[in-house]
Amino acid sequence: MSHELVEIKTEVASESSLNRQFLQNVLELLPVSDGIIVLKLDRLSRSLKDTVNLITELN
């Protein structure tokens, strides 16, 4: 099984909403790619509730 890196994205702005443009752009890549790698969980979402909601939505 081989994996291909499609794109590297780095967020530098700090926003508190799951509706932030950067996250929406990354999530749009998911149908094309197998998944995303998040190095720091606080970059994915700013609260546990938002993280759970996002993971639930992605499943």
C-alpha positions as CSV (number, residue, x, y, z in Angstrom):
1,M,0.0,0.0,0.0
2,S,1.5,3.3,-1.0
3,H,0.6,6.8,0.2
4,E,1.0,10.1,-1.5
5,L,1.3,13.5,0.1
6,V,-1.1,15.7,-1.7
7,E,-0.7,19.1,0.1
8,I,0.8,20.6,3.2
9,K,-1.2,23.3,4.9
10,T,-0.1,25.5,7.8
11,E,-2.4,27.7,9.7
12,V,-0.9,30.8,11.3
13,A,-4.1,32.8,12.3
14,S,-5.8,32.1,15.5
15,E,-9.6,31.8,15.3
16,S,-12.0,30.2,17.7
17,S,-14.6,28.9,15.3
18,L,-14.9,25.6,13.4
19,N,-16.2,27.8,10.6
20,R,-12.8,29.4,10.0
21,Q,-11.8,29.6,6.3
22,F,-8.5,27.7,6.8
23,L,-10.2,24.6,8.3
24,Q,-12.9,24.7,5.7
25,N,-10.3,24.6,2.9
26,V,-8.5,21.7,4.5
27,L,-11.8,19.7,5.0
28,E,-12.6,20.3,1.3
29,L,-9.5,18.2,0.5
30,L,-10.8,15.1,2.3
31,P,-12.8,13.7,-0.6
32,V,-9.6,13.7,-2.6
33,S,-7.3,12.4,0.1
34,D,-7.4,9.6,2.6
35,G,-7.1,11.8,5.6
36,I,-5.4,14.7,7.3
37,I,-2.6,14.7,9.9
38,V,-2.8,17.3,12.6
39,L,0.4,17.9,14.6
40,K,-1.3,19.8,17.4
41,L,-4.9,19.1,18.4
42,D,-5.4,22.7,19.3
43,R,-4.9,23.7,15.7
44,L,-7.8,21.5,14.6
45,S,-10.3,22.9,17.1
46,R,-10.2,25.1,20.2
47,S,-12.4,23.0,22.5
48,L,-13.2,19.3,23.2
49,K,-16.8,19.9,22.2
50,D,-15.8,21.2,18.8
51,T,-13.3,18.3,18.3
52,V,-16.0,15.7,19.0
53,N,-18.5,17.5,16.8
54,L,-16.0,17.7,13.9
55,I,-15.0,14.0,14.2
56,T,-18.6,13.0,14.4
57,E,-19.4,15.0,11.2
58,L,-16.4,13.5,9.4
59,N,-17.6,9.9,10.1
